[in-house]
Amino acid sequence: MTTQMLTLGAILDQLADQHPDELVLTTAMQSGECNTLTRSQLRCASDHLAHELVDQGVVQGDLVPIHLPTENAFLMAAVAILKAGGTPMPVSYRLPSSELSALLDLAAPKVIISRNDHERATLNPDGVSAALPPESHQPPKVSNPIKALASGGSTGRPKLIITTGDALFDPENPVIPQLMRFEPGDLKYSPGPLYHNGPFWFSINMLLRGGRILLNERFNARQCLELIETHRPTVLNLVPTMMQRMLREPGWQNANLDSVRVVWHLAAPCPAWAKEGFIQKLGGEKILELWAATEANGLTIIDGNEWLSHRGSVGRGVGTDLIFLDEDRNPLPPGEVGEIFTRIAGAAPPCEYRGSAPLESLREGFTSVGDLGWLDEEGYLYLADRRTDLIISGGANVFPAEVEAVLSQDHRVRDVAVIGLKDDDLGRRVHAVVEADDDNGPALIDHLLDRCREQLLQYKVPRTLEIVTALPRNEAGKIRRSLLRDERGG
């Protein structure tokens, strides 16, 4: 017997019929208050917003940006967009106007869900009722593409990573939620911002599984431990920087984390001491690491017990084939570092770009996002670097070209190289090395950092900046970034 494939909206509506008063979304505010939505309220509010989206002309294929802080309304909006047949496009509400405009130009949306005024049509979710149903029921609509995520791109220009395919799911055999070990009735705590793919996509899949979501307005390690003790989540979705800050909290040793069944960490390499701290506290079987890309071209998973016997590995492929190629695209044997090409389920990834060239594709569906690594004899993957120049700071991707484009606007800057240096808290901190016509010392540094703060998100702004008379270059005239990193202990 074939199970009927359903939309997310249909699955959540069924759950609302069964458990109308169950709290499904909770956001912990910095003030200590909690905002909540029941399943019934989520259904009504998303239905209302879906009607308004349809009235604005949203149809299948339309990208709808969600320009909101991390809160219940963000996920309610995503559900509404999928009910209307559109494609949710999470964006940071802190984006500078120039960067947001560039992303909107790529998306060409008919409407934006936001509390701010935009040149395009805007829907404010605060005006949506969570009490009364719409006057008429919307027929089911199937979204395609499924989601669109914004990225600065390795070129410094914004791009969209779009997950293609019909947004239909099997409620009896939900593949991704089961892979993530989600169970009906789980409470997942995602401390990270929802415009990042991990917290957003994990939350959507927890809702598909019949689980509930706990968010926080903003991550704070002490509050995070308090929320775990108070709300008793069963699943945590973290990045290594969060883990490190939690471990450094005075209350870590005595914190009651007994409710937690699974901890997923991803998005950046995890320092050994941080992983060991969580393994000692919770047990290795509960600590799971995921290596994957937004492009969904492959994934590996490793638990804490496996990691203890394969230290430094990010796991073995799950439904994923991996090959390693040198610069001339010749295959490399196990143990040799090369560029990682992957394919999942024997096919090319279900994604496309806007604003960038497609992924490099070779050999029957194998693609690469530029990561380097090697495979041991048992099939465990080890990363040599997360792309050649990409900086992963606090779990967030920082493309040097984005920062360099801002710094190079100043007429006194001849050239600039932005690199990532080791940082005990963030993993990597953003550091800028500027070659300037004249060294104005602290005044020039302050001016350049102010320029970055005006045009970039906070995590992309260099933590440190130095001025040099000349940047080192190779014979071809290219800046020797690796030398810059090595000289600074990076």
N, C-alpha and C positions, 0 to 999 in steps of 0.2 A: 504494500500500500504506500503510495507516494504522499508525503506530507505536503500540505499546501504552503507555498511560500507567501509570506506576509510582509507588509511594510512595517517600519518601526511604529508608525502611528497606530496601525491596527493592533499590534501586540500590546502597546501601552494602553489602548482603549479597553482591551479585554481585561488587563490587570486592574484598570480603574473600576470596571464592573464588579470584579471579584473582591477588591480591597479598597473601596473608595476613600476611606479615612486614614489609610496608612501613609505616614510621612515618607515621601520618596526623594525629595530634595531638601537639603539643609545647608545653609551657608552660615558659618561662624564669623561674626564681624569682629573687628579689632576692639570694639567697645565691650565685647563679652556677650552681646546679644546674639541670638540665632534667628535667622529668617527661614521659614519653612514653607513647603508646598506639599499638600496631600496628592494622592494619585488623581482624585476627582478634580482638584484645583488645577493640576497640570493638564488634565484633559481639556477642561473648559477654556483655560487661558490659551493653550496652543490652538484649539479650534478657532477661537476668536481671531487670533493673529493670523492663522492660515487663511481665513476668510478675507482679511484685509490684504494679505499678500496677493491672493487671487484677484481681488478687485484692482490691484495695482498692475495687473497683467502678467504676474509671474507664472511661467509655464516650465515644463521639463527642459532642462538645459541652461536655465538662468541661474547665475551665481548670485547669492544674496549675502552680502557681508554682515557679520555680527560684530558691531563696534561697541562692546560693553565690557565693564569690569567682570572679574570672575564672581559669579553669583548665580542664583537660581534662574533668573531671567535669561541668562546666556543659554542654558540648556533648554529652557522652555522655547526660546526662539529657534534653536536648532530643530527641535521636534516639529514646531510649526512650519518651518521651511520645508522639511521633508513631507509633511502632510499636504502642503500646497504643490508638491511636485518639483520644487526648486532644489538647489544645491547649497548647503550651508558653507560659508566661507568665514571662519574665525579670523579676526584681526585684533591686534593689540589696541586697546582704547588709548594707550599712551603714545601711539605713533605720532611723530611730527607731521604737520599738515602736508609737507611736500612729499613725504614717503607714502602717506595714506593716499594722496591724490594719484601718485604713480600706480599704486595697486588698484585703485578704482578705475583708472584708465584701462588697465589690463582686463579687469573683470567686466566692465561695462554693465553694471547692475541697473535694473529698473527701480530698485528700492534698496535702502540701507536700514538695518535695524540699529538704532542708536538714540541716545538722549541729546546728541549735539545736532546742530543744524548743518546740513551739507548742501552743496549745489544740486545734488540729485535728490529725488524723493526720499523722505525719511519716515520711518515708523518708530514711535516711542513705545517701548513695551510697558511703560508705567500706566498707560491708558487702557490696557487690556484687562477685561474682567476675568476673574477666576471663579466667579460664582454662577453666572447664568449661561446656559448653552446658546450657541448661535441660533438664529431663527430657522435656518435650513442646514441640513447635513451635507457636507462636502462628499462627493463620491471619491473612492480611493484613487490616489494618484501615485505613480511610481517615479521616483527621482532617478535621473541619470544625467550627469555624474553623481557620485555618492557624496563627495566632499572636495573642498579646495582649500589648500593651506598656503599661506603667504611665506615667502622666503626672500631674503636679500639677494641670494644668488652669489655664486663664486665670482661673477664679473663685477659685483658692486651695484648691479641694476636689479630692481625688484623682479620677482617671478612668482608664478603660481604653480603649485604641484597639485594636479587634479587627478583624483581617483575615479577612474571610469567604471562603468557597469551599472546595472540596475540595483537600486537600494531595496532588495528583497531578501528576506531572511527566513530560515527554517526554525521556527520556535521549538520544535521537538529535537533538533540536532544543530544547535548554534555553534558552528565550527570554531570561530574565534573566541567566544566566551568560554567554551570548554577547554580550548588550548590554554587560556589564561587562568584556568582552574576556578572560574567564577561559578557560584552556586546560587539558585533561587533563594532570595532572602538575605543574601550577603549585603553588607554595608561597606562600600568602598570609600576610603578617604583619599582624596587627591589634593594635596596642598599646593600644587603648581597651578599656574595660570592656564585657563582653558583655551587660549589662542595657540598654545603648543599642542602638537599632534598627540603626544602621549596622554596627557590628562583628558583631552577632548575625546579621543577615540576610545580610550579605556572606559570613559564615562558612558559613551553611547552604547558600548557593548555590555556594560553592566546593566543598563536599562533594558537592553534586549533580553538579558538573562533573567529578568524579573527582580534584580537587586535594587539597592538604594544608594544614593550618593551623598557624601559629606564633603563640602568645599570649605575653604576659608578665604576671607576677603584678601588676606595677604599672609604669606608664610612667616611664621615666627617659631623658632625651635621650642621655646618654653611652652607657648600656647599649643603647639602641635602635640606635645606629650600630654598636656592637660586634656585636649580634645580626645585623644585616644583613650585615656582613662575614663572620661565622662561618657562618650558616645559608643565606645566598645566596637570599633570597626573590625571587620574580619579580613579586609584586603587593604594594603597600603600601596600607593603608586608614587615612588620617590625618584629623585635624581641624587647622585652622590654628594653634592654640596649640602642638600638637606640632611642626609645621613650624618655627615661630618658635624654639622651644627647641632644636631640632636645628641650625638655622642659627647660633645663638649659641654652640654648643659649639666649643671650640678645635680639636677634631679634624675639624670639618666639611669643610674644604678638602681634607684628605688622605684622607677616608673613601672606601673602595672600594664604590661602589653600582652597579657594572656589571651585577650580576645582575638589577636591577630593570627590568622591562619596562613596568609601569603603576603610576602613583601616583594613587589616588583621594583627593580631599579634599572634604569636605562638612560639613554641620551648622552652619556659621557663615561669615560673610563673611571672606574671606582678604585680609589687607593686601597691597598691591601689592608691597612689598619682599620679602615672604616668597615670593610666587608667582614673582617674578623670580629669587630665589635658587635655587629648585628648577629653574626652566627653564634657568638658566645651568649648573647642575650636571648635569642629566639630559637636557635637550632638551625643547622644547615639546611634541612629539608624545606624550611619555610622561606629561605632567601633565594630568590630567583632573579637572574640577570637576563635581559633581552638585548640582543644586538640586531638592529634592523634600521631601515631608512623609511622616511615618509613615502617614498616611491613604492614600497611593498614589493621589492624585487628579491626578497629572501630574508631569512631570519635564523638566528641561532639562540639557544637557551641553555643555561647552566644553573644548577642549584648549588647551594653552599657546600654540600658534602662533596660533590664532584670537583668544585673549585679547589677545595683543600688538597686534592690529589693532582690537580692540573692548574696550579697557581698562575694567575695572569690570563687564563683563557676566558673567552666569552661564550664557550660552549660548542655544541655540534649542531649541524643544520637540522632544521625541522621541516620536512617536505622540501628541502632546499639542496640544490647541487651547487658546489663551489669549485671554481678553478682559479689558478693563480698564474698571471702572465707577466713577462718582463716588458720593458719599454717597447720592444719590437713585436710584442704580442705573441711571444713564444711561450709554451706552457712550462711551468716550473715544478720540480718535484717537491714532496713534503719536506718541510724544514727550511725552504728558501723563501725569502720575502719577495712578494710581488703584489701587483694590483689585483684586488679581489673582484672577480666576476661571478655573479650568482644568478640563479633562476629558481623560481618556486613553482612547484607542480609542473615542471617541464615546459614552462611557457614564459613569454615576455611579460614584464610587469604591467598591471592594469593602471597605467598612469600616463599622463601627458603633461607637458609644460606649456605655459604661456609666458612669454618674455625671455625665453632661453631656448637654446638648441636642445634636442632630445638627448636622453642618456646614450652614452656610447654603447653600442650593441654589437655583439660578436657571437658567433657559434651557436646557432639554434636557440635564440632567446636569452642567452647570457648577457647581462648588462652590468655596468659598474657605476657607482656614485663617487669613485675616486679613492676609496679606502685602500690602505696597504696592510698586508698581514701575511701569515703563514699558517700551515696546517701541520699538526704533529701526526705521528704514525697511527694514532687512535682516532683521528678525524676531528680533533678539537682545534678550534680556530683561535689564533692569537693575533691581536692587532699590533702593527708596527706604528701606525699613526692613523688618526681619523682625518684623512685627506691631507695633502701636503701642506697647505697653508691655513686651513680652517682652524679657528680657535673655538674650543668648546669651554665656555666660562659659566660655571654654575648650572650646567645642563643646557645652556642656550647657545645656539650657533652664532658666531660672529665671523663674518667674512671680511678679511682685511681690506678688500677692495672698496667696501662700503665706507669704512672709516677713512681710508686714504683719499677717497674722492672728496670728502668734506675738508680734510686738512689741506689738500693741494689747492683749494680755492684761494687761499691767502697768497698774495703776490710775493711774499718773502720766502715762501717754501719752494725750494728747487725740486726736491723729491722727498718721498716719505716711504717708510716701510713699517707696517703694523704687524707685530708678532705676538705670540702667546708665551708668557713666561710662567714657570711653575708657581703655584699659589696653594698654600695649605688648605685654604677655605674653598676657593672657587675651582680648584683643579688647574686652571690657567687664568691668568689675568691679562687684560689687553694692554699692551705697551707700544707706544709709538716712538719711532726714531726718525727725526726730522733733519733733513739737510737744508739749511737756510742760507740765504744770501748774506745776512748779517745776524750775529747772535745778540739779540736783545735780552737774553737771559730770562729771568722770571716773568717779565712783562709779556714777552712773546708766548711763553708757555701758557700763561693764564689766558691770553687772548685766544689761542688755538683750542684750549680745552673748553672755553666758553662757547666757541663756535660749534664744537662737537655737541655740547649739551643742548644747544638750540636746534640741532638738526638730526640728532640720533636718539634712539632709546637709551635709557640709562645704562643698561648692561653692555652696550656697545661703546660707550665713552671710555677712552683710555684711562686706566687707573694711574698710569705714569706716562710721562712724556719727556724725552730728552732731545737736545739739539746737538748735531755733529757738523763738522765742516765738510765731510764727504762720506757717503755710504759706500761700503765695499761692493765691488762688482766682479763678475767673472769675465772671461775673455769675450763673451758675447754681449757684454754690457748689462746683463741682468743683475739685479741686486741679490747678494748672497744672504738670503734670509737665514739659512741654517747657521752661518757663521755669526750673524747677529744674535741668534738665540743662544748659541754655545758660549759666546763671550759674556753673556749675561746670566749664565747658569740655567738657561732654559731647556 
